[in-house]
């Protein structure tokens, strides 16, 4: 899957799986697929405002989403309708899989937020991760998930985060 022509936008369905079931599916424009990293762009798929206190996802917001076939996370850059950067929402997930026109990602509950100015970096949903039972069911995946969260947090706080998106 390659997106080389600016004349024809290729579309994919992003499929986010959680607990063995599809949590959300939405169409996205395929911007790049180099065989390891897949980059897509999509409008906010939630429909209604999601206010987390530290950021609001709103209709009209646009996500540029970075997925890797060899990393246990994805990074989603969030911009408002006029293009102002709000920040980055990172999902800890199994490496992405592309099958036909589907980009499938299994969410492992852990998340990280980094604000546009880089001052607000916060780990999210660690309680959900503990309750998921992944540590008991699949200790290797749980360890990879925690290591991915630790890595992203370190990059977000100490430098190197922006290089993920180049």
Number of C-alpha atoms within 10 A of each C-alpha: 15 12 17 13 9 8 6 8 13 18 17 20 19 21 21 19 17 16 12 9 10 13 12 13 15 15 18 23 18 24 20 17 18 11 12 13 16 23 21 23 20 18 21 19 18 12 11 10 11 12 10 8 6 10 14 14 21 19 16 15 20 23 22 20 23 22 25 22 17 13 17 24 29 27 24 21 21 25 22 19 13 9 10 12 16 18 20 22 20 23 26 25 27 22 18 25 18 18 10 9 14 17 21 20 26 23 23 24 21 22 25 22 23 23 19 16 10 15 10 13 19 15 15 17 13 14 10 12 18 14 11 15 12 18 15 11 10 10 12 11 17 19 13 17 27 17 14 21 23 14 14 28 21 14 15 22 16 10 12 12 18 9 8 10 14 5
